[in-house]
Amino acid sequence: MQEASALVSVLVIIAFVGGLSLLAHWGRKNRGAEISLVVIVLFLSFLVTGLGAVLYFVGSSGAVPSRTCRPSSPRPRRSSSGSRASSASPSACRP
């Protein structure tokens, strides 16, 4: 199922980029197509910038809780007798 979703995403991106390139080609001959291309590119850049700003402010405001993870401890070394020198617990995330 994930492969199909990834395939659809790639096809949508290819169609979008292809549409923009076709619009750019038409923009050489038609002033309206050139203006449309500029408006679309500016709108998308502002949309991406705005979305990034919103995600930054939501993340930094504490509205969405972040998970705190303890760093994983190094694997304990085996002593010369073959037993573990210490028993370390695996790393765990706390909500």
Secondary structure, 3 states (H helix, E strand, C coil): CHHHHHHHHHHHHHHHHHHHHHHHHHHCCCHHHHHHHHHHHHHHHHHHHHHHHHHHHHHHHCCCCCCEECCCCCCCCECCCCCECCCCCCCCEEC
